[in-house]
Amino acid sequence: GGKILNTIPVNTLSIPAYRTEYYLLRAKVHTHENNYPAAKHYYDMAIEYGKNQKEHYAIEAALLAGNLSFDYGHIDAARDYWDMTFVINNTKDIYVENIQKKAKYKLKELEAKS
């Protein structure tokens, strides 16, 4: 998986949003391949690189990293990632609001199980 992504040198992605989306896409490929360490690495890269951009990629990465962490039994990490969706400084739009709603729902589910 991700063969096309592997052909793109990340240093050629001079527009920050493109680089953040690249990291997010790499993370999604690794998630699909059940490669937890690589997926987590790229989600973290997307979050770090995109946390102050207007595009939604960092918030999406935080939600998906939370889902991944939860699926692998890392409950505290999942909570931390879902909490991040409310502090990452991406521009509020309908997409961001929907991601935050999903994270809020996941956090409520965790609280109900505690």
Secondary structure, 3 states (H helix, E strand, C coil): CCHHHHCCCHHHCCCHHHHHHHHHHHHHHHHHCCCHHHHHHHHHHHHHHHCCCCCCHHHHHHHHHHHHHHHCCCHHHHHHHHHHCCCCCCCCCHHHHHHHHHHHHHHHHHHHHC
